[in-house]
């Protein structure tokens, strides 16, 4: 990856989208670059007779550009297909859901050389669509694992805030993936962010030295419907 890619990669991971542009508009704009490149490559190949090795090079470049477009189209499809749906709202232990999701992904992290640290057992309950919330947490942690430096830790911390549910995911990023900032791994994180924001959560990105921290907060009410922080006693 060149120096430019290394500079741009953190911008997408930090949610630094162009001001006023939605994730969908951002991806549609990004799709224009490889599409234009593919068109130019094919036009040059058809402009006159070429040596066989030049046609082979054009085909390889075209395949690379097509692969990049496919990743972007997959992300666009996921953004448009993951509209929040009204589901069964119930009261449940949020800390348990967070911990169970992390436990499910821990073997995946170990296979990737990343240690997913245990989640704190602070008792905290919410009233929400459990299925939808579980899917969002899974996607966030899965994306973070894919971006974490091999041999380092990924940490999930549940923190108490007045009338809010708040948890933070922190990791040390590895080398920028191929085609950064529009790699499959980075786009997956963008899709996770979009899902939480559609559901009414507040999404914040910060950096502390080399550590990337993604903080997600749930206000007392959100797009899930009757979604609010509850005392753990409500479970009884």
Secondary structure, DSSP 8 states (H G I E B T S, - for coil): --HHHHHHHHHHHTT---TT--HHHHHHHHHHHHHHHHHHHHHHHHSS---HHHHHHHHHHHHHHHHHHHHHHHHHHHHHH-------EEEEEHHHHHHHHHHHHHHHHHHTT-EE--------EEEEEHHHHHHHHHHHHHHHHHHB-TTSEEEEEEEEETTEEEEEEEEEB-S--TTTTS-HHHHHHHHHHHHHHHTTEEEEEEEETTEEEEEEEE-SSBTTBS-EEE-GGGG-
